[in-house]
Amino acid sequence: MRMSSLAAMAAILLGATQVQVDDMAKTARKPFNVTIRVFDSTKGPERGQDYVLPVDSPNAEHAVASTTANAASFTETMEGG
């Protein structure tokens, strides 16, 4: 591939990325309070602890989905391990 072809492809990719970023920046976000419950599965959810997490999101569905995904990736260090 010639150098000018590579430069043109890079400019197209950068332009496409900029359009995507600009579109994302225009999305209005609203504040939501999402409650999650952290519990030991051997003891049941009734013995868990609730946390209210503030989330800025375009809508309630997205707020719950993103909070759930973040909570699922959270791991707590076990005592002695």
N, C-alpha and C positions, 0 to 999 in steps of 0.2 A: 504494500500500500504506500502511496506517495505521502509525503509529509503534509501537503495541503489537504489531502483527503482526511487524514487523521485530525488535523486542526478543525476542519469543518464538522466532523463527527463530534468532537469535543464541544464545539460551540453549540451544536444541536442539543446534546445531552445537558449542558449547563443551562441552556434556555428552557428545556423541558422541566428541569429541576426547579428553576426559579418560578415558573408558572405554578407548579405544584405547591411550593412554599407560599407564594402569594395567595393562592386559593385557600390554603389552610389558615393563614393569618386572618382571613376575612370571616371565619366561622365565629359567630357570637358564642360566648361561653357564659353559663350561668352557675351560680354557686348551689351546690347540693350537699347535704349531710347524709352520708351513707353509713349505716350501722352494720358492723360485722361482729360475729360472736366467735371467739377463740375458745376451743375446748379440747379436752383429752377425749379421744373417741372411746376409750375404755370406761370412762365415767359418764358419758352422755352430755348432750348439749345443755341440759338444764343446770349443769355445774360449771358452765363456761363463764367467760367475762366478755361483756359487750364493749366495743369501742366505736365511737362516732368519729368518722373521718371526713373532713371537709374536702370537697372535690369541685373543681371548676371544669365543667363539661358542657358540650352542646345540648345534651338532653339527659333525662333520667336514666334511660336504658344504657347509654354509653357510660354514665357515671357508675352505675352498678357493675357493668361488665369490666370496666378498667380496674375498679377497686377489687373485685373478685379475683381478677388475674394477678394483681399485685399481692393480695393476701395469700393466694395459693403459692406464690413463689417465696414467701417468707418462711424461714425455718428458725426455730429457737434452739439454742444449744442446750442439750440435756445435761443434767448434773452428773458429774463423774464420767462424761463421755465425750 
